[in-house]
Amino acid sequence: MSLYRIALVGFVQALLVSLYVWGVATIMTGAGSWFGQPEPVLAFIFVLMLFVTSALISGSIVLGYPVYLAFDKRFSQGVKVTGATAGWLFIFLVVISAAFILG
């Protein structure tokens, strides 16, 4: 697998995770006005279930292809894809942080 393809897969995975996080944040921001104020216990249950589900979805997006590569005995490529995804996530974090600070 070429370095370009590794970087591209990492970019796409990081973009998908970022879009998922944006979507969840958007829903959580408007949830109070859309659904009203829930009972405190139900709110905690919802947040914890959302946390576990988000971990599953994010983990599947980030680690799904590298695990496939590992099962196919291409361990080094799987590690490189995971590193590329982490790198792109860091770049997205820096860009988003700069946008908040500057604007």
Secondary structure as GFF3:
##gff-version 3
##sequence-region A 1 103
A	DSSP	alpha_helix	3	35	.	.	.	ID=ss1
A	DSSP	alpha_helix	40	71	.	.	.	ID=ss2
A	DSSP	alpha_helix	75	102	.	.	.	ID=ss3
###
